[in-house]
Amino acid sequence: MSYTPELVAELEILALFNLDSSQEGLKIHQTAAPTAIAAAKRLYEKELTTQPDGGYLTSLGRDAAEHAQGLLTILSPVEEAA
């Protein structure tokens, strides 16, 4: 499996969710980039979110978002102290 542009776009959407609150969702507006709109729809089709334009994370979606955000944390460059 490789990282396709579509997969990366889905990961970027998952990274936007606030995992500190299950009451906070996302709304991908129709004026957003077409890649973001399509990624949000795919996440909905995969049953990771509750709406085709974002909504809330499902239980599986929360697991996916936790993994996606964790991976970003691990792979982010370490900031050096001044």
Biotite code that builds the C-alpha atoms (Angstrom):
import biotite.structure as struc

atoms = struc.array([
    struc.Atom([0.000, 0.000, 0.000], chain_id="A", res_id=1, res_name="MET", atom_name="CA", element="C"),
    struc.Atom([1.242, 3.456, -0.837], chain_id="A", res_id=2, res_name="SER", atom_name="CA", element="C"),
    struc.Atom([0.286, 6.920, 0.304], chain_id="A", res_id=3, res_name="TYR", atom_name="CA", element="C"),
    struc.Atom([-1.918, 8.246, -2.478], chain_id="A", res_id=4, res_name="THR", atom_name="CA", element="C"),
    struc.Atom([-2.970, 11.896, -2.651], chain_id="A", res_id=5, res_name="PRO", atom_name="CA", element="C"),
    struc.Atom([-6.494, 10.767, -1.726], chain_id="A", res_id=6, res_name="GLU", atom_name="CA", element="C"),
    struc.Atom([-5.272, 8.960, 1.394], chain_id="A", res_id=7, res_name="LEU", atom_name="CA", element="C"),
    struc.Atom([-3.179, 11.943, 2.442], chain_id="A", res_id=8, res_name="VAL", atom_name="CA", element="C"),
    struc.Atom([-6.225, 14.217, 2.011], chain_id="A", res_id=9, res_name="ALA", atom_name="CA", element="C"),
    struc.Atom([-8.266, 11.908, 4.258], chain_id="A", res_id=10, res_name="GLU", atom_name="CA", element="C"),
    struc.Atom([-5.513, 11.923, 6.885], chain_id="A", res_id=11, res_name="LEU", atom_name="CA", element="C"),
    struc.Atom([-5.442, 15.721, 6.748], chain_id="A", res_id=12, res_name="GLU", atom_name="CA", element="C"),
    struc.Atom([-9.193, 15.844, 7.468], chain_id="A", res_id=13, res_name="ILE", atom_name="CA", element="C"),
    struc.Atom([-8.826, 13.375, 10.355], chain_id="A", res_id=14, res_name="LEU", atom_name="CA", element="C"),
    struc.Atom([-6.051, 15.558, 11.779], chain_id="A", res_id=15, res_name="ALA", atom_name="CA", element="C"),
    struc.Atom([-8.461, 18.510, 12.004], chain_id="A", res_id=16, res_name="LEU", atom_name="CA", element="C"),
    struc.Atom([-10.776, 16.872, 14.538], chain_id="A", res_id=17, res_name="PHE", atom_name="CA", element="C"),
    struc.Atom([-10.455, 17.973, 18.159], chain_id="A", res_id=18, res_name="ASN", atom_name="CA", element="C"),
    struc.Atom([-10.051, 14.724, 20.090], chain_id="A", res_id=19, res_name="LEU", atom_name="CA", element="C"),
    struc.Atom([-10.513, 16.504, 23.425], chain_id="A", res_id=20, res_name="ASP", atom_name="CA", element="C"),
    struc.Atom([-14.251, 16.875, 22.767], chain_id="A", res_id=21, res_name="SER", atom_name="CA", element="C"),
    struc.Atom([-16.689, 14.411, 21.244], chain_id="A", res_id=22, res_name="SER", atom_name="CA", element="C"),
    struc.Atom([-19.169, 17.293, 20.987], chain_id="A", res_id=23, res_name="GLN", atom_name="CA", element="C"),
    struc.Atom([-17.069, 19.177, 18.439], chain_id="A", res_id=24, res_name="GLU", atom_name="CA", element="C"),
    struc.Atom([-17.344, 18.226, 14.785], chain_id="A", res_id=25, res_name="GLY", atom_name="CA", element="C"),
    struc.Atom([-16.208, 19.620, 11.456], chain_id="A", res_id=26, res_name="LEU", atom_name="CA", element="C"),
    struc.Atom([-18.006, 21.266, 8.567], chain_id="A", res_id=27, res_name="LYS", atom_name="CA", element="C"),
    struc.Atom([-16.272, 21.142, 5.199], chain_id="A", res_id=28, res_name="ILE", atom_name="CA", element="C"),
    struc.Atom([-17.884, 23.969, 3.241], chain_id="A", res_id=29, res_name="HIS", atom_name="CA", element="C"),
    struc.Atom([-18.596, 23.773, -0.475], chain_id="A", res_id=30, res_name="GLN", atom_name="CA", element="C"),
    struc.Atom([-16.050, 26.568, -0.961], chain_id="A", res_id=31, res_name="THR", atom_name="CA", element="C"),
    struc.Atom([-13.269, 24.330, 0.438], chain_id="A", res_id=32, res_name="ALA", atom_name="CA", element="C"),
    struc.Atom([-10.698, 22.761, -1.851], chain_id="A", res_id=33, res_name="ALA", atom_name="CA", element="C"),
    struc.Atom([-12.220, 20.008, -4.016], chain_id="A", res_id=34, res_name="PRO", atom_name="CA", element="C"),
    struc.Atom([-9.717, 17.537, -2.551], chain_id="A", res_id=35, res_name="THR", atom_name="CA", element="C"),
    struc.Atom([-10.976, 18.280, 0.988], chain_id="A", res_id=36, res_name="ALA", atom_name="CA", element="C"),
    struc.Atom([-14.618, 17.961, -0.067], chain_id="A", res_id=37, res_name="ILE", atom_name="CA", element="C"),
    struc.Atom([-13.933, 14.617, -1.750], chain_id="A", res_id=38, res_name="ALA", atom_name="CA", element="C"),
    struc.Atom([-11.881, 13.387, 1.233], chain_id="A", res_id=39, res_name="ALA", atom_name="CA", element="C"),
    struc.Atom([-14.695, 14.236, 3.662], chain_id="A", res_id=40, res_name="ALA", atom_name="CA", element="C"),
    struc.Atom([-17.153, 12.322, 1.486], chain_id="A", res_id=41, res_name="LYS", atom_name="CA", element="C"),
    struc.Atom([-14.860, 9.265, 1.387], chain_id="A", res_id=42, res_name="ARG", atom_name="CA", element="C"),
    struc.Atom([-14.496, 9.329, 5.178], chain_id="A", res_id=43, res_name="LEU", atom_name="CA", element="C"),
    struc.Atom([-18.292, 9.315, 5.443], chain_id="A", res_id=44, res_name="TYR", atom_name="CA", element="C"),
    struc.Atom([-18.550, 6.425, 2.975], chain_id="A", res_id=45, res_name="GLU", atom_name="CA", element="C"),
    struc.Atom([-16.028, 4.515, 5.105], chain_id="A", res_id=46, res_name="LYS", atom_name="CA", element="C"),
    struc.Atom([-18.264, 5.208, 8.130], chain_id="A", res_id=47, res_name="GLU", atom_name="CA", element="C"),
    struc.Atom([-15.617, 7.261, 9.911], chain_id="A", res_id=48, res_name="LEU", atom_name="CA", element="C"),
    struc.Atom([-17.784, 10.396, 10.106], chain_id="A", res_id=49, res_name="THR", atom_name="CA", element="C"),
    struc.Atom([-21.496, 11.032, 10.511], chain_id="A", res_id=50, res_name="THR", atom_name="CA", element="C"),
    struc.Atom([-21.981, 13.399, 7.547], chain_id="A", res_id=51, res_name="GLN", atom_name="CA", element="C"),
    struc.Atom([-20.584, 13.591, 3.990], chain_id="A", res_id=52, res_name="PRO", atom_name="CA", element="C"),
    struc.Atom([-19.346, 17.129, 4.733], chain_id="A", res_id=53, res_name="ASP", atom_name="CA", element="C"),
    struc.Atom([-17.710, 16.266, 8.051], chain_id="A", res_id=54, res_name="GLY", atom_name="CA", element="C"),
    struc.Atom([-19.994, 16.017, 11.025], chain_id="A", res_id=55, res_name="GLY", atom_name="CA", element="C"),
    struc.Atom([-18.791, 14.060, 14.029], chain_id="A", res_id=56, res_name="TYR", atom_name="CA", element="C"),
    struc.Atom([-16.429, 11.135, 14.277], chain_id="A", res_id=57, res_name="LEU", atom_name="CA", element="C"),
    struc.Atom([-17.935, 7.686, 14.629], chain_id="A", res_id=58, res_name="THR", atom_name="CA", element="C"),
    struc.Atom([-16.297, 5.269, 17.069], chain_id="A", res_id=59, res_name="SER", atom_name="CA", element="C"),
    struc.Atom([-14.160, 3.876, 14.238], chain_id="A", res_id=60, res_name="LEU", atom_name="CA", element="C"),
    struc.Atom([-13.463, 7.411, 13.036], chain_id="A", res_id=61, res_name="GLY", atom_name="CA", element="C"),
    struc.Atom([-12.230, 8.423, 16.469], chain_id="A", res_id=62, res_name="ARG", atom_name="CA", element="C"),
    struc.Atom([-9.817, 5.476, 16.461], chain_id="A", res_id=63, res_name="ASP", atom_name="CA", element="C"),
    struc.Atom([-8.592, 6.491, 13.001], chain_id="A", res_id=64, res_name="ALA", atom_name="CA", element="C"),
    struc.Atom([-8.200, 10.148, 14.017], chain_id="A", res_id=65, res_name="ALA", atom_name="CA", element="C"),
    struc.Atom([-6.270, 9.164, 17.154], chain_id="A", res_id=66, res_name="GLU", atom_name="CA", element="C"),
    struc.Atom([-3.876, 7.080, 15.074], chain_id="A", res_id=67, res_name="HIS", atom_name="CA", element="C"),
    struc.Atom([-3.522, 9.764, 12.396], chain_id="A", res_id=68, res_name="ALA", atom_name="CA", element="C"),
    struc.Atom([-2.843, 12.515, 14.931], chain_id="A", res_id=69, res_name="GLN", atom_name="CA", element="C"),
    struc.Atom([-0.475, 10.287, 16.887], chain_id="A", res_id=70, res_name="GLY", atom_name="CA", element="C"),
    struc.Atom([1.508, 9.530, 13.742], chain_id="A", res_id=71, res_name="LEU", atom_name="CA", element="C"),
    struc.Atom([1.751, 13.230, 12.937], chain_id="A", res_id=72, res_name="LEU", atom_name="CA", element="C"),
    struc.Atom([3.056, 13.893, 16.443], chain_id="A", res_id=73, res_name="THR", atom_name="CA", element="C"),
    struc.Atom([5.668, 11.149, 16.149], chain_id="A", res_id=74, res_name="ILE", atom_name="CA", element="C"),
    struc.Atom([6.825, 12.256, 12.684], chain_id="A", res_id=75, res_name="LEU", atom_name="CA", element="C"),
    struc.Atom([6.846, 16.005, 13.364], chain_id="A", res_id=76, res_name="SER", atom_name="CA", element="C"),
    struc.Atom([10.273, 17.584, 13.595], chain_id="A", res_id=77, res_name="PRO", atom_name="CA", element="C"),
    struc.Atom([11.546, 18.125, 17.122], chain_id="A", res_id=78, res_name="VAL", atom_name="CA", element="C"),
    struc.Atom([11.829, 21.798, 17.987], chain_id="A", res_id=79, res_name="GLU", atom_name="CA", element="C"),
    struc.Atom([15.191, 22.768, 19.394], chain_id="A", res_id=80, res_name="GLU", atom_name="CA", element="C"),
    struc.Atom([15.375, 24.855, 22.552], chain_id="A", res_id=81, res_name="ALA", atom_name="CA", element="C"),
    struc.Atom([16.635, 28.397, 22.055], chain_id="A", res_id=82, res_name="ALA", atom_name="CA", element="C"),
])
